[in-house]
Amino acid sequence: MNVIDSLEKRTSTKITCPAIGQAVDVKTKIVEGEKERHQVFSGMVIARKGSGNRKTFTVRRLVQGEGVERTFPLYSPRLVGVKVVKSGKVKRAKLYYMRERTGKATRLKEKFAERQNSS
């Protein structure tokens, strides 16, 4: 058995990788000197990469009209949590075309959860 495979089996996290097109709030741990605080990065998931312990996801948001992207490793000890705000309908694995869009053009159609019949 490979060393990397054995490490991946031992690593477990309760955080699931968000789907492409979801609007998320990613909470990370920031260390400043001796103080530690949590910071939230809100945006849309435009890409997922890797497998196993090397899985990452990229979140994009607009700040004062300028696009900001940040890539988070899913199994990082600095990642506190990922909260899904809403889900968008997408047909692609990478949403890099969102980089050219601004304003209302960045909106996606919302995907609603299927209702289960109670009968």
HUVENFEN-V633222 format. One record per residue. PHI is phi in whole degrees, 0 to 359 (none if undefined). Layout:
# HUVENFEN-V633222
PHI + PHI
This chain:
# HUVENFEN-V633222
none + 289 + 296 + 295 + 296 + 292 + 292 + 294 + 292 + 285 + 281 + 220 + 219 + 270 + 273 + 261 + 289 + 291 + 280 + 295 + 91 + 277 + 273 + 230 + 247 + 260 + 259 + 241 + 267 + 247 + 250 + 238 + 68 + 265 + 271 + 228 + 217 + 253 + 233 + 256 + 243 + 258 + 176 + 252 + 284 + 250 + 201 + 229 + 219 + 81 + 212 + 64 + 287 + 265 + 288 + 229 + 221 + 252 + 244 + 239 + 213 + 256 + 236 + 52 + 81 + 250 + 282 + 234 + 242 + 220 + 256 + 247 + 286 + 294 + 259 + 284 + 290 + 277 + 276 + 272 + 189 + 233 + 249 + 276 + 272 + 203 + 245 + 248 + 280 + 223 + 239 + 230 + 274 + 231 + 253 + 293 + 292 + 289 + 294 + 274 + 262 + 223 + 66 + 291 + 290 + 274 + 283 + 246 + 294 + 279 + 258 + 260 + 290 + 290 + 277 + 265 + 286 + 268 + 271
